Amino acid sequence: MAVRIVPLSADHPRQRRAFIRLQWRFYRDDPLWVPPLRAEVDRLLDPRRNPFFHHARIRLFVAERAGELVGRIAAIVNELHNQTHHDAVGFFGFFESIPDDSVARALVHAAGAWLREQGRTHIRGPVNPSMNDECGLLVEGFDRPPVIMMPYNPPYYAELLQACGFQKAKDLLAYWLTEQFLSPKLQRGQELVRQRFGIRIRGMDFRNRKLFQEDVECIKAIYNQAWEPNWGFVRLTDAEMDALVAGFKQIADPELAIFAFRGEEPIGFALAVPDINQVLRFNRSGSTLGALWHFVTKRHRIDTMRILILGILPKYQHIGADAVLYYELGVRGLRKGFRYAEASWVLEDNWAMRNPLEKMLGAQLYKRYRIYEMAL
């Protein structure tokens, strides 16, 4: 039976929310799936509320067959990406499909046709809706649920995308750490770095508004400089960074948001956040009220944190300041009751990050996510 593609508008609240609700069609019986907060996804997709859409456009599509919704996809144009990388790449994200090649092909064809109308020559993804949000298709590591702000999908999705003509563009890696990474060797090494280069660590103060805003400006400078050489990186605008910080402030612990200073100069920043997915996985409806109830009643179960950001200014990236930040996060995390950590994500060819994780910290590569690309 033929597949019918129905375009939806992200500007239209009812259509946007119908697109969001469709995800439950695919995962409601999957015990490893962590339902997103519906209100948060609505904010993410709303062009009026997400500052990403100050420089981007999105079109939503759903697939219907015999009166049943069987898939969805979003097509995304990120003008700032194209200006940064001097290309004509468009993106897709929020992909879901039943295990049927014809459904996946119809969805990808619709997204590709819209992107061609926007002047794009290639389609890349999944990104939801950018590389600064959830991105990548899980291709290895299906035995554990995702941590906070990491994607999850059935194993057959990779076969669907490959059948559509997509090929690998880049892999994103996730590492698993236990408290054993705080070894005597790491302790000695980071102490030497502190002494030799005068490195000191300071946490953020969320209560002092003036100091907090100054710290946010430091984060912007470090983040945009430290990640600029990375594949696919697009500098966050001030509005995007402010929105990102405001979101993390709701769940972050100020002791796990730390700066590395050399003298009076901030040279690095690291952020770890509690893996609240460990309790949100029980919130099957995705409601905000349900999430709050599960967090209050089950927060004692959270024993994992995600090392979400760790960056050093380029001119200081070879002095070992990353070891100091990893060690400090580990010690502070243990004090908070976190016995495990995921460090994610890391580009597969970013050996400046991979080598310390694997050789210095003994981290285990345990999940792999893939970005795909295809010419239109």
C-alpha positions in Angstrom: 0.0 0.0 0.0 1.3 3.4 -0.9 3.0 5.7 1.6 1.6 9.3 1.8 3.8 12.1 3.1 2.1 14.9 4.9 4.1 18.1 5.5 3.6 19.9 8.8 4.6 23.3 10.0 6.7 23.8 13.1 5.1 27.2 13.4 1.7 25.6 14.0 1.4 24.4 17.6 -1.1 21.6 17.0 0.9 20.2 14.0 4.1 20.5 16.0 2.7 18.6 18.9 1.3 15.9 16.7 4.8 15.4 15.3 6.2 15.2 18.8 3.5 12.7 20.1 4.3 10.3 17.2 7.5 9.3 18.9 5.5 7.3 21.5 4.2 5.2 18.6 7.7 3.7 18.2 9.0 3.4 21.7 6.2 3.0 24.3 7.1 -0.7 24.9 10.9 -0.3 24.8 12.2 -0.5 28.4 15.5 1.3 27.4 13.9 4.3 25.8 13.8 7.4 28.0 10.7 9.5 27.1 11.6 13.1 26.4 9.8 15.9 28.2 7.1 16.9 25.6 7.2 20.5 26.7 10.9 20.7 26.2 10.8 19.1 22.7 8.0 21.6 21.9 10.2 24.5 22.9 13.1 23.0 20.9 11.0 22.8 17.7 9.2 26.1 18.1 10.8 28.7 15.8 9.5 31.5 18.1 11.2 30.1 21.2 14.4 28.4 20.1 17.1 31.0 19.1 18.6 28.4 16.8 15.9 29.4 14.3 17.2 32.9 14.2 19.6 31.5 11.6 17.8 28.2 10.6 14.6 26.9 9.1 12.8 23.6 9.6 10.1 21.6 7.8 8.3 18.6 9.4 7.0 15.6 7.6 5.0 12.5 8.7 4.4 9.3 6.8 0.9 7.8 6.6 -0.2 4.4 5.2 -3.7 3.0 5.3 -4.7 5.7 7.8 -1.9 4.9 10.2 1.1 7.2 11.0 4.3 5.1 10.3 7.1 7.6 10.4 8.4 11.1 10.7 11.4 13.3 9.7 12.5 16.9 9.9 14.4 18.8 7.2 16.6 21.6 8.5 18.6 24.4 6.9 21.2 25.9 9.1 22.5 29.1 7.5 25.2 29.6 10.1 26.6 26.1 9.3 26.7 26.9 5.6 28.4 30.3 6.3 31.0 28.7 8.6 31.9 25.7 6.4 31.3 27.3 3.0 29.1 24.4 1.8 25.5 23.7 0.8 24.7 21.0 3.3 21.2 20.6 4.6 20.2 18.4 7.5 17.6 15.9 8.7 16.6 14.9 12.2 13.9 13.6 14.4 13.8 10.5 12.2 11.5 7.6 13.1 10.1 4.8 10.9 8.6 1.4 11.1 11.0 -1.3 9.7 10.1 -0.8 6.1 12.4 0.6 3.4 9.6 2.2 1.4 8.5 4.3 4.4 12.1 5.5 5.1 12.7 6.2 1.4 9.5 8.3 1.2 10.5 10.3 4.3 14.0 10.9 3.1 12.8 11.8 -0.4 10.4 14.4 1.0 13.1 15.9 3.2 15.6 15.9 0.4 13.2 17.6 -2.1 12.5 20.4 0.4 16.2 20.9 1.0 16.9 21.0 -2.8 14.3 23.8 -3.0 16.3 25.6 -0.4 19.4 25.3 -2.6 21.1 22.5 -0.7 23.2 19.8 -2.5 23.7 17.3 0.3 21.7 16.0 3.3 23.4 15.1 6.6 22.1 13.8 9.9 20.5 12.9 12.1 20.7 16.1 14.1 17.9 17.2 16.4 18.0 20.0 15.2 21.7 20.8 15.3 25.1 19.4 16.3 24.7 21.3 19.6 21.7 19.2 20.5 21.1 15.5 20.4 22.7 14.2 17.3 23.9 10.9 15.6 22.3 7.6 15.1 23.1 4.9 17.7 24.9 2.1 15.9 26.7 0.3 18.8 25.8 0.0 22.4 22.1 -1.0 22.5 22.3 -2.8 25.8 22.1 0.3 28.0 19.7 3.2 28.1 20.9 6.6 26.9 22.2 9.2 29.3 20.9 12.7 29.4 20.8 14.5 26.0 22.0 11.5 24.1 19.9 9.9 21.4 18.4 6.4 21.2 16.9 4.4 18.4 16.3 0.8 17.3 19.2 -1.1 15.6 17.3 -1.4 12.3 17.4 2.4 11.7 21.0 2.1 10.3 19.9 -0.4 7.7 17.0 1.9 6.7 19.2 4.9 6.2 21.8 2.8 4.3 19.1 1.5 2.0 18.1 5.1 1.2 21.7 5.7 0.0 23.2 7.3 3.1 26.9 6.7 3.9 28.9 7.3 7.0 30.2 10.9 7.4 31.5 10.7 11.0 31.2 8.7 14.1 30.7 10.2 17.6 31.9 8.2 20.6 30.7 7.8 24.2 33.1 6.6 26.9 32.2 4.9 30.2 34.2 5.7 33.4 34.1 4.2 36.8 35.6 5.6 40.0 38.8 3.6 39.2 39.9 6.3 36.8 40.9 8.3 39.8 44.2 6.4 39.9 47.3 7.3 41.8 49.0 8.0 38.5 46.3 10.5 37.5 46.5 12.1 40.9 50.3 12.6 40.7 50.1 13.8 37.1 47.5 16.4 37.7 49.3 17.7 40.8 52.5 18.2 38.7 50.5 20.1 36.1 49.0 22.4 38.8 52.4 23.1 40.3 54.3 23.6 37.1 51.7 25.8 35.4 50.0 27.4 38.4 46.6 25.9 37.5 43.8 26.5 40.0 40.1 25.4 39.8 37.0 27.3 40.6 33.4 26.3 40.5 30.6 28.5 39.3 28.5 30.5 41.7 24.8 30.3 40.6 23.6 32.6 43.3 25.7 35.7 42.5 24.0 37.1 39.5 26.9 39.4 38.5 29.6 36.7 38.9 27.4 34.1 37.1 27.0 36.4 34.1 30.7 37.0 34.0 31.3 33.3 34.1 28.8 32.8 31.2 30.8 35.2 29.1 33.9 33.2 29.9 32.2 29.9 28.9 31.2 31.5 25.5 34.8 32.5 24.8 36.3 29.1 25.8 33.6 27.0 24.1 33.7 28.8 20.8 37.5 28.8 20.6 38.1 25.3 22.0 35.7 23.6 19.6 36.2 25.7 16.5 38.6 23.3 14.8 36.2 20.3 15.2 34.4 18.8 12.3 30.9 20.1 11.9 31.3 22.8 14.6 29.2 25.9 14.4 29.8 28.8 16.8 26.9 29.3 19.2 25.3 32.7 19.0 25.0 34.6 22.3 21.2 33.9 22.3 21.8 30.2 21.8 24.4 30.1 24.6 22.2 32.0 27.0 19.4 29.5 26.3 21.7 26.6 26.8 23.0 27.9 30.1 19.5 28.7 31.3 18.5 25.1 30.6 21.5 23.5 32.3 21.2 25.8 35.3 17.9 23.9 36.2 19.7 20.6 36.6 23.4 21.4 37.0 25.3 21.3 40.3 27.6 24.4 40.5 30.4 22.3 42.0 30.4 20.3 38.7 30.6 23.4 36.5 34.3 24.3 36.9 36.9 26.6 35.4 40.6 26.1 35.1 42.6 29.3 35.7 46.3 30.0 35.0 46.9 33.0 37.1 43.9 35.2 36.5 43.2 33.9 33.0 40.4 31.3 32.6 41.9 28.7 30.2 39.4 25.9 30.4 35.9 24.8 31.4 34.2 21.5 32.2 30.6 20.7 33.0 29.2 17.4 34.3 25.5 17.0 34.9 23.5 14.3 36.8 22.1 11.7 34.5 18.5 12.4 35.2 17.5 9.9 32.5 17.9 7.4 35.3 14.7 8.6 36.8 13.0 10.1 33.7 12.9 6.6 32.1 10.0 6.0 34.5 8.1 9.0 33.3 6.5 7.2 30.4 4.0 10.0 29.5 6.7 12.6 29.1 4.8 15.1 31.2 6.6 17.8 33.2 4.7 17.1 36.3 5.5 13.4 36.1 9.1 14.2 35.6 9.2 16.3 38.8 7.5 13.6 40.8 9.9 10.9 39.6 12.9 13.2 40.2 11.8 14.0 43.8 11.0 10.4 44.7 13.8 8.6 42.9 16.7 11.1 42.7 18.7 8.9 45.2 19.0 6.3 42.4 21.1 8.6 40.3 24.7 7.3 40.4 25.9 8.5 37.0 26.9 11.9 35.6 27.6 12.9 32.0 30.7 14.9 31.3 29.1 17.1 28.8 31.7 19.8 28.2 35.4 19.8 28.6 37.4 22.4 26.7 40.8 24.1 26.9 41.8 27.3 25.0 43.9 26.2 22.0 47.2 27.7 23.3 46.9 25.7 26.5 45.7 22.3 25.1 49.1 20.6 25.5 50.0 21.4 29.1 47.8 18.8 30.7 45.0 21.0 32.0 42.5 18.5 30.8 43.9 16.0 33.4 43.3 18.5 36.1 39.7 19.1 35.0 38.9 15.3 34.7 40.4 14.7 38.1 38.5 17.5 39.7 35.2 16.4 38.2 35.9 12.9 39.4 36.6 13.9 43.0 33.7 16.3 43.2 31.4 13.8 41.5 32.3 11.1 44.0 31.5 13.4 46.8 28.1 13.9 45.3 27.5 10.1 45.1 28.2 9.6 41.4 30.1 6.3 40.9 30.0 6.4 37.1 30.4 8.9 34.3 29.8 9.0 30.6 32.1 11.3 28.6 30.3 12.2 25.4 30.4 12.8 22.7 33.9 12.7 21.1 34.7 12.8 17.4 36.2 9.5 16.3 39.3 11.3 14.9 39.7 13.7 17.9 42.7 11.9 19.3 43.6 14.9 21.5 40.4 13.9 23.5 40.5 10.1 22.9 44.1 9.5 24.0 43.7 11.0 27.5 40.4 9.2 28.0 41.7 5.8 26.9 45.3 5.9 28.0 45.2 8.2 31.1 41.7 7.5 32.4 41.2 3.9 31.2 37.8 4.8 29.8 35.8 2.2 28.0 34.4 3.0 24.5 30.9 1.6 24.9 28.6 3.5 22.5 29.0 4.7 19.0 26.7 7.2 17.1 26.9 7.9 13.4 26.3 10.9 11.3 25.2 10.0 7.7 25.4 12.0 4.5 24.1 11.7 1.0 24.2 13.8 -2.2 20.8 15.2 -3.2 
